Amino acid sequence: MILPKLKEGTEQIIEKFLSEKLRKTGAKGYVLGVSGGIDSDVVLRLCARAVGKKKVLALLMPEKDSPKEDLLDSMEICKREGVDYKVVDITGPIEAYRKAIKEKIDRKSLANIKARSRMIVLYHYANTDWRLVVGTSNKSELLVGYFTKFGDGAADLEPIGDLYKTEVRQLAKEIGISDKIIKKAPSAGLWKGQTDEGEMGITYDRLDAILFGIELGLAERDIAERAQTTVKEVARIAKTVRMTSHKRKVQPAPKLGLRTPGLDWREGDEDV
């Protein structure tokens, strides 16, 4: 299986990105959700190193169905990193949505409500404290749309957004993240027994091998050989990437003006 390899200097590039973004925007610091998993642990450590522990606020946002060990792991991570953290139980808002909707909510829809509730809390503290919201999505999740639109996909910047999950694991080892967190089964903790790989129906290793082949522009048969899988599975992942493209784009608008936001209104990143 041919997987993407972490490039030398990745840690330094991300830390420079984080420090420059804060400097250019004039924000007072960063706020991010910490779940007890590898992605948020890596991002938290890089943020603390890039701008200093005092400028980083971690939010732990459990609800009644959240695994208790995730909260304990999150608290341990924050204490180890020496950053300030707050525990905000979002059970109340979720139950309020249940009552307001007055209809049966399926498990996936409820999971989206949970993710969007966390986004609201993150942006409350961002607005109150004049901070930027740091996302913790990796490239694998972003490419297959494995995130809630306007939920965990809502952030001001994504430091590991161009790193596949397998590369995040490599980076975690390099910067000294504990083996316990690295080996922990990836999960959003949205319902009992939920795991990323179980929900997607594929391991991150195989997914990354397929996505990497797609990124290289290889034929499906060649990708299948590199990923040690079937052409059918490669086609499924390729279709998923196409069908979730709306999650990675500015909302489309009909072309009416000379230049249209999200279409041909080109904007650089010189200012922010």
N, C-alpha and C positions, 0 to 999 in steps of 0.2 A: 504494500500500500504506500503510495507516494503522497506525503503530507507537506503542507507549507512549512517552511523553517523560519524561525524568528531571526530577523535581521540584527546584525551587530549594531549596538548603539540605540536600540529601540527605547530603552528606559530613559536615556538622556533626551531623546527627541520628544517623548511624551511629556516629560517634566518641563522642558523648554516651552512646549505648546501651552501647558497649563499656566506657567508663570507669565508668559507673554499675553495670554488672553486676559488674565486678571489685570495686568498693567494697562493694556489698551482700553479696556472697558471702564476702568476706574472703580470696579466693584470692590467691596470690602473683604470678600472671601467667597468660599464655596460651600454649598450644602448638597449632600447626597444621601440617598437611602442605602442603608447597610442591611443586607439580608442574612448574613452568616455564610454566604457562598464565596467562591473564588473570585468572581468578577468584581463584586463590590469591595472585597478585601484588597485586591490588587489596586483598584482605582483609589481607594482610601489612602493606601500607603504612598502612592505616587503623588497624590494631591498634597499630603502632609510634607513630603520631601520637597515638593516644588515651591510651595508658598508658605510653609510653616504650619505647625500644628494649630496655632491659635487662630488661624484664618479658615479652619475647616470645621464644619458642623455636620455630625452624622445623625440621621434620623432613623430610629428603629420603629417600624410601624406594624406591629402584630395585630391580629384580630382573633376572634374566638376559635377559629379553625386552624390557626397557624401552629406548626410544630413547636413545642416548647424549647426543644434543643436549638432551634434556629435563633431564638431570642437570646439564649444563653451564649451561643457562639458569637452572635453579633456584639453583645456586651463585652465579651472577652477580647474580641478584635479591637474594639474602640479603646478599651483600657490599655491594651498592648501598644497601640499606636499613639496613645496619649492625647487623643482629640476629645473635644466636648461632644456629648451626645445626649439626645432626648428620646424618651420612649413615648410614642403617641399611639394609643390603642384606637384603631379605626373601626371597631365593632359597631359603635353607635351610628356613625354615618351610613354604614352598610345596611344596618337594620332599618334606618330611616328611608333609604331607597326602596327596600323591600315593601315597606308600608305605603310609600307614595305610589309605587307602580301598581300595586294591588292585583298583580297577576303572578302566575308561577314563573319563576326565573330559572332557566336551566343552568347547569353547572358552569359552562363556559361563559355565559353572559354574566353570571355572578362574579366570576374570576376577573372579567373586564371591569366590573364596577369596583372591585377591590383595588385593581391597579390604578384606576382613575382617581379613586379616593386618596391613594398615596401621592399621586401627582399634585392634587390640590393642597395637601399638607406641605409638600416640598416647596411649592411656589408661594405658599403663605409665608414661610420662613425666608424664602429668597426675597420677597417683596418687603417684608418687615425689616430685615437686616441688611438689605441691599447686597445680596449675594447672587451668584450664578448657580443654577441647578446643573450638577454634573451627572450625566447619564452613565450607566454601567453596562450598556448593551455591547456585545462583541459583534464582529463581522458576520459570523455564522448566523446568529439570531437575526441581524438586520437583513441579510440577503434572503432568508426564507420567511421573513415577516413574523418571526416567533416573538412577538411583543404586542402589547395592547396599544393601538393607535390612540394618541392623546392620553396614554397612561404611562407605562414605563418607557414608552417610546418618546415621551415629551421631555426634552432637556435642552439646555442652552449649548451644551457641547458634549461630545462622546469621545473621551480620551482613548478608549480601546476599540473604537468603532471600525478601525481598519486592521484589527487583529482577529484571526480566526480563533475559535475556542481552543484548539490545540496549541496555538501560539501563546494564548493567555496562560495556559498551563506551563509552557516553557518559561515565560516571563516570571510567573509566580515563583518558580524554583530559583531563578536568577536573583530575585530581590528578597528571598528568604521567607516567603509565606509558608506557614506550617503545613506539614504533610497531611495533617488531619483535614484541613480545609481543601487542599489540592485534591485529595482522594474522595472527598465528600460527593455523593451523587448530586449532580446539578438539578435544582428544583426551585420553582417560584414559590413553593409552599402555599399554593392557592387552594388545595384540598388534600385530604389525607391520602398518602401514598403517591401523590403526583410527582413525576420526574420529567425533566425536559426530554430525555431520550425516549421514554415510554410514550409520551404524548406525540412526539414527532415520528415515532416508528423507525428510528435509525440512530445509530451511535454517532457521537460527535466526530470520531475518527473517520468513519466512512463518509459522513456528511461533508467534512472539510476536504477530504480527498476529491469528492465530486465537485464541490464548489470551486476548488482550486483549479480543477480541469476546465470548468466552465469559464473561469476568469482568464485562463490561458487561451481560450478559443478553440479547444480541441474537439474532435468529433466524439459523439456519444459512445461509440464503440471503444475508442481509445481511453476515454474517461473511465468506462466500466472496467477496463483491464487494469488501469492504475489504481482504482478504488477497490478492486477485487469484488466486484458486484455485477449485477445484470444491467443490460441496456435499459430495461424497463424501469429499474429504480433510478437510473440517471435521468431518464425522461421525466419521471415523476418529480424529482427535485428541480429540474430545469423549468418545468411548468409552474411549480410553486414559486420560484423566483420571479417568473413573469407575472403571475397572478397577484403577487403581493407588492408589485412595484408602486402602487398607489400609496403605500405606507411610507415610502421613502421619498416622496415628491411633495412639492407644494400643491395644494388643491388646484385642479385645473379650472381655468376660466375661458369662456369663448373669446376668440381673437377679435377685438374691436378697435383697439388703439394702435398707435405707432409701435409701441413696445409694451409687452404684457408681462406682469410679474409671474415668475415661475416658468416662463416660456422663452422670451427673448429679451427680457430686461436683465442684462448682465450686471452682476454685482460682485466686486472683489471682497476680500477680507482684510483690506488695508486698515480699516478703522476699528473693527471689533472682531 
